[in-house]
Amino acid sequence: MLDVDTLRVAQAVVAGTAFLLIMFGSYRATRAPYPLWWAFVVVATGLGSFAYLLAHTRLDGIAAPLGNALGLMSAACIIGGARSLRGERSRWWAVLTAGAVGALATVVEDPQGADWPSGGAMPILLAILMGYAAILYWRIAHDGRVRARQEQPGFGSEATTAVIALGIALSLVATFFVARAVTFFTAGSESSFYETLVGPMSTTLGASASVVVITYAVAHLSRYELTDRWKLRAIRDDLTGLLTRDAFREWALKELNRTQGEGSALILADFDHFKEINDQYGHAMGDRALRAFGEACRDHLTPGEAAARWGGEEFVILVSAGGLERAHEVTGLLSAAVAGVSRKGERPLSLSYGLVEAKHADTFEELVACADDALYRAKNSGRNRIVVYDEGAGAR
């Protein structure tokens, strides 16, 4: 039967091979951030296994702290990769902080296990980080399904399978470390049950299997990240992250055709006194306001709703259910979010809105024209208000 040290050497070799495959395969081909994060995951995993081999040598004192630090850095890199796939930024200092916490916790706890670090802090910390990473991947899978329903760029079948595989794997790993922590505090690290269920053999074999899953997933998701970035660049406004005018029109036509206009309403929103704000406070404040509006749309719009930057400081939003009631709710949420952007001494930000129900127009262009008429009346009536288009009176 293989001993633990032999398994750790094998794991380090597997991790090194996976690193080369990721760097010279996925990363070299795409230059995307995602495979780079995972390259560091497998490197940290392999080096962590090597660090544990230092036990019973002259470097015995650093074996557990170094191995645990690398283990937590590996988990932090997994989170960094997930955030990269979601289009979010991660900081390398967070990875280093995770390593420092792992080393410090190990030194303070001073685990006495000879063959591997047997303390309780490490499994708790790993369970938290792996659990959070699993949540991120399940969110990615969910977001991909939402984007597919909205006919926006999303996962292909292979990328979807890879995301789900990572979500399952990370969920199992988090569960494993929860079981390890519970067993440590109930049965103790010296019990045969602890050694058999969550001991070094199980941990090392599980880590090796995870590296195989990682290599498979990264190969597919790296291509997705690269192609998705170019697709999004074609249909998303760089400043706000909202749809471009053409992309919104294409989506809205399909959505209105799907609902036949029942329960749908269009919103045109325009910042009040935007030119004066730019002239008085500079374009930095104007850009901050536009970004805040885009972020508010992402926070408050639901599936079946979408927003676009229509031009300059003007935006368009389509709600596919709830009609004017939902449209009024959306405008209230957006105005509240934007109002909080102004800093002390700056002019308060406000918006004017033109609303129209889809039943008042036969074409998308007519629908926009009706909303524009209502917005024009809102501007001429004093701004910072909502005007609803009425077929009989034009707008009210």
C-alpha positions in Angstrom: 0.0 0.0 0.0 1.3 3.5 -0.8 2.4 5.7 2.0 1.4 9.3 2.4 4.8 10.7 1.4 4.7 8.8 -1.9 1.2 10.1 -2.6 2.4 13.6 -1.9 5.2 13.3 -4.3 2.8 12.0 -6.9 0.4 14.9 -6.2 3.2 17.4 -6.7 4.1 15.8 -10.0 0.5 15.9 -11.2 0.2 19.5 -10.1 3.4 20.4 -11.9 2.2 18.7 -15.1 -1.2 20.5 -14.8 0.6 23.8 -14.4 2.6 23.3 -17.6 -0.6 22.3 -19.5 -2.4 25.3 -18.3 0.4 27.8 -18.9 1.5 26.5 -22.3 -2.0 25.5 -23.4 -4.9 27.5 -22.1 -3.0 30.7 -21.0 -0.7 30.9 -23.9 -3.6 30.5 -26.4 -5.9 33.0 -24.7 -3.9 35.3 -22.4 -7.0 35.4 -20.3 -6.7 36.0 -16.5 -8.8 32.9 -15.7 -6.2 30.2 -16.5 -3.5 32.3 -14.8 -5.4 32.1 -11.5 -5.7 28.4 -11.8 -2.1 28.0 -12.7 -1.3 29.5 -9.3 -3.9 27.2 -7.8 -2.1 24.0 -9.0 1.4 25.5 -8.2 0.3 26.3 -4.6 -1.3 22.9 -4.2 1.9 21.1 -5.4 4.2 23.2 -3.3 2.0 22.6 -0.3 2.3 18.9 -0.7 6.1 19.3 -1.0 6.1 21.5 2.1 4.5 18.7 4.2 7.4 16.4 3.2 9.7 18.6 5.2 8.3 17.1 8.4 10.9 15.0 10.3 13.7 17.0 8.7 15.8 19.9 9.9 13.0 22.1 8.5 10.3 20.3 10.5 9.3 23.6 12.2 8.1 25.3 9.0 6.5 22.3 7.3 3.0 22.8 8.7 2.9 26.6 8.6 4.2 26.7 5.0 2.0 23.9 3.8 -1.1 25.4 5.4 -0.2 28.9 4.0 0.1 27.5 0.5 -3.2 25.6 0.9 -5.1 28.8 1.8 -3.4 30.7 -0.9 -4.5 28.0 -3.4 -8.1 28.4 -2.1 -7.9 32.2 -2.4 -6.7 31.8 -6.1 -9.7 29.7 -6.8 -11.9 32.6 -5.6 -9.8 34.9 -7.8 -10.4 32.7 -10.8 -14.2 32.7 -10.2 -14.3 36.5 -9.8 -12.3 36.8 -13.1 -14.9 34.6 -14.9 -17.6 36.9 -13.5 -15.8 40.0 -14.9 -14.8 41.1 -11.4 -11.3 42.2 -10.2 -9.4 40.4 -7.5 -6.4 41.6 -5.6 -3.2 39.6 -5.1 -2.8 41.0 -1.7 -5.9 39.0 -0.7 -4.0 35.8 -1.7 -1.0 36.8 0.4 -3.3 37.7 3.3 -4.9 34.2 3.2 -1.4 32.6 3.3 -0.4 34.8 6.2 -3.5 33.9 8.1 -2.9 30.2 7.5 0.7 30.3 8.7 -0.2 32.4 11.8 -3.1 30.2 12.7 -0.9 27.1 12.5 1.9 28.6 14.6 -0.6 29.8 17.3 -2.4 26.5 17.4 0.8 24.5 17.2 -0.7 21.2 15.8 1.2 18.1 17.0 0.5 15.8 14.0 3.7 14.2 12.8 2.7 13.3 9.3 0.5 16.2 8.5 -0.9 19.3 10.2 -3.8 18.0 12.4 -5.1 21.2 13.9 -8.7 22.5 13.7 -8.1 26.0 12.3 -7.0 24.9 8.8 -10.1 22.8 7.9 -12.4 25.6 9.2 -10.6 28.2 7.1 -10.5 26.0 4.0 -14.2 25.1 4.4 -15.1 28.8 4.4 -13.0 29.6 1.4 -14.0 26.6 -0.6 -17.6 27.1 0.3 -17.5 30.7 -0.9 -15.8 29.6 -4.1 -18.5 27.0 -4.7 -21.2 29.6 -4.3 -19.5 31.8 -6.8 -19.4 29.0 -9.4 -23.1 28.2 -8.8 -23.8 31.9 -9.3 -21.8 31.8 -12.6 -23.9 28.8 -13.8 -27.1 30.6 -12.8 -26.0 33.8 -14.5 -25.2 31.8 -17.6 -28.7 30.4 -17.7 -30.2 33.9 -17.2 -28.1 35.3 -20.0 -29.1 32.4 -22.3 -32.8 33.2 -21.6 -32.2 36.8 -22.5 -30.3 35.7 -25.7 -27.1 37.4 -24.5 -23.6 35.9 -24.9 -23.3 33.0 -22.4 -21.9 29.6 -22.0 -21.8 26.9 -24.6 -22.6 23.3 -23.5 -18.9 22.5 -22.8 -18.3 25.6 -20.7 -21.6 25.0 -18.8 -20.5 21.4 -18.0 -17.1 22.7 -16.8 -18.7 25.3 -14.5 -21.1 22.7 -13.0 -18.2 20.3 -12.6 -16.2 22.9 -10.6 -19.3 23.8 -8.6 -19.8 20.2 -7.6 -16.1 19.6 -6.9 -15.8 22.7 -4.7 -19.0 21.8 -2.9 -17.6 18.4 -2.1 -14.3 19.8 -1.0 -16.0 22.3 1.3 -18.1 19.5 2.7 -15.0 17.4 3.3 -13.3 20.1 5.3 -16.4 20.6 7.3 -16.4 16.9 8.1 -12.7 17.1 9.0 -13.2 19.9 11.4 -16.2 18.3 13.1 -14.3 15.0 13.4 -11.3 16.7 14.8 -13.3 18.4 17.6 -15.5 15.4 18.4 -13.3 12.3 17.9 -9.8 13.9 18.0 -6.9 13.7 15.6 -5.5 10.5 17.1 -8.6 8.4 16.5 -8.6 5.8 13.8 -12.0 7.1 12.5 -10.3 10.5 11.9 -7.4 9.0 10.1 -9.6 6.8 7.9 -12.3 9.4 7.0 -10.4 12.6 6.7 -6.7 11.7 7.2 -3.7 12.5 5.0 -4.4 9.7 2.5 -8.0 10.9 1.8 -6.9 14.5 1.6 -4.0 13.9 -0.8 -6.0 11.6 -3.1 -8.8 14.2 -3.1 -6.4 17.0 -4.0 -5.0 14.9 -6.8 -8.4 14.2 -8.3 -9.3 17.9 -8.0 -6.3 18.8 -10.1 -7.6 16.6 -12.9 -11.0 18.4 -12.7 -9.3 21.7 -12.7 -7.3 21.0 -15.9 -10.4 19.9 -17.7 -12.4 22.9 -16.6 -9.8 25.5 -17.3 -9.3 24.3 -20.9 -13.0 25.1 -21.7 -13.5 28.1 -19.5 -10.4 29.9 -20.7 -11.8 29.9 -24.3 -15.1 31.1 -22.9 -13.6 34.0 -21.0 -11.8 35.2 -24.1 -14.6 34.9 -26.6 -17.2 36.2 -24.0 -15.0 39.3 -23.4 -15.0 40.1 -27.1 -18.7 39.4 -27.5 -19.5 41.6 -24.5 -17.3 44.4 -25.8 -19.4 44.4 -29.0 -22.8 44.7 -27.2 -21.9 46.5 -23.9 -21.2 50.2 -23.3 -17.7 50.5 -21.9 -18.5 53.1 -19.2 -21.8 51.8 -17.8 -21.7 48.1 -18.7 -25.2 48.3 -20.1 -26.3 47.2 -23.5 -25.5 49.3 -26.5 -28.3 50.8 -28.5 -28.3 48.2 -31.3 -28.0 45.3 -28.9 -30.9 46.5 -26.8 -33.1 47.1 -29.9 -32.4 43.5 -31.0 -33.2 42.1 -27.6 -36.3 44.3 -27.1 -37.8 43.2 -30.4 -37.5 39.6 -29.5 -38.8 40.2 -26.0 -41.8 42.2 -27.2 -42.6 39.5 -29.8 -42.4 36.9 -27.0 -44.8 38.8 -24.7 -46.9 40.4 -27.5 -46.6 43.6 -25.5 -48.7 42.3 -22.6 -47.5 43.7 -19.3 -44.5 45.4 -21.0 -43.5 49.0 -20.5 -40.6 51.2 -21.8 -38.7 53.7 -19.8 -36.6 56.6 -21.1 -34.4 58.1 -18.4 -32.3 61.3 -18.7 -30.1 63.0 -16.1 -31.2 66.5 -15.2 -28.7 69.4 -15.8 -26.0 66.9 -16.9 -24.0 69.4 -18.9 -24.0 71.9 -16.1 -22.8 69.2 -13.7 -19.9 68.3 -16.1 -19.0 72.0 -16.5 -19.1 72.7 -12.8 -17.6 69.6 -11.3 -15.7 68.0 -14.2 -16.3 64.9 -16.3 -15.2 62.7 -13.4 -18.4 63.3 -11.6 -20.5 62.8 -14.8 -18.8 59.5 -15.4 -19.3 58.5 -11.8 -23.0 59.2 -12.2 -23.3 57.2 -15.4 -21.5 54.2 -13.8 -23.7 54.4 -10.8 -26.8 54.3 -13.0 -25.4 51.2 -14.8 -24.7 49.5 -11.5 -28.1 50.3 -10.2 -29.7 48.7 -13.3 -27.7 45.6 -12.8 -28.7 45.5 -9.1 -32.4 46.0 -9.5 -33.5 44.7 -12.9 -34.7 41.2 -13.0 -34.8 38.5 -15.8 -37.0 39.8 -18.6 -35.8 43.3 -18.0 -32.8 45.1 -19.6 -31.3 48.5 -19.9 -29.1 50.3 -22.5 -27.3 53.5 -22.8 -29.3 55.2 -25.5 -27.0 58.1 -26.0 -25.0 60.5 -23.8 -26.8 60.7 -20.5 -30.0 59.1 -21.8 -31.0 55.5 -21.0 -33.7 53.1 -22.1 -35.2 50.3 -20.0 -37.8 47.6 -21.0 -39.8 45.8 -18.3 -41.6 42.7 -19.7 -44.0 42.2 -16.8 -45.9 44.3 -14.3 -46.5 47.2 -16.8 -46.5 50.7 -15.4 -46.5 49.6 -11.8 -43.2 47.8 -12.2 -41.9 50.7 -14.3 -42.6 53.1 -11.5 -40.9 50.8 -9.0 -37.8 50.6 -11.2 -37.6 54.4 -11.6 -37.8 54.8 -7.8 -35.0 52.4 -7.2 -32.8 54.0 -9.8 -33.4 57.5 -8.6 -32.6 56.5 -5.0 -29.3 54.8 -6.1 -28.2 57.8 -8.2 -29.1 60.3 -5.5 -26.5 58.7 -3.2 -23.7 59.3 -5.6 -23.3 63.1 -4.9 -20.6 63.9 -2.4 -20.7 66.7 0.1 -20.7 70.1 -1.6 -21.8 68.7 -5.0 -25.0 69.3 -6.8 -27.6 66.6 -6.1 -28.3 64.3 -9.0 -31.8 63.6 -10.3 -33.4 62.0 -13.4 -36.5 62.7 -15.5 -38.4 59.7 -16.9 -40.8 59.1 -19.8 -42.9 55.9 -19.5 -45.1 54.2 -22.0 -47.0 50.9 -22.1 -46.2 48.7 -25.1 -49.9 48.6 -26.1 -49.6 52.2 -27.3 -47.3 51.4 -30.2 -47.2 49.0 -33.1 -43.5 49.1 -33.6 -40.4 49.4 -31.4 -39.6 52.8 -33.0 -43.1 54.1 -32.2 -42.7 52.9 -28.6 -39.5 54.8 -28.2 -41.0 57.9 -29.8 -43.9 57.8 -27.3 -41.5 57.4 -24.4 -39.4 60.3 -25.8 -42.5 62.5 -26.0 -43.3 61.7 -22.3 -39.7 62.4 -21.4 -39.7 65.8 -23.2 -42.8 66.8 -21.2 -41.1 65.7 -18.0 -38.2 68.0 -18.8 -40.4 70.9 -19.7 -42.5 70.5 -16.5 -39.6 71.1 -14.2 -37.5 68.0 -14.4 -36.9 65.4 -11.6 -40.3 63.8 -12.3 -42.1 60.9 -14.2 -44.5 61.5 -17.1 -46.5 58.7 -18.5 -47.5 58.7 -22.1 -51.2 58.6 -22.8 -52.5 57.8 -26.3 -55.3 60.3 -26.0 -53.5 63.3 -24.5 -49.9 62.5 -25.7 -48.4 62.5 -22.2 -49.7 63.1 -18.7 
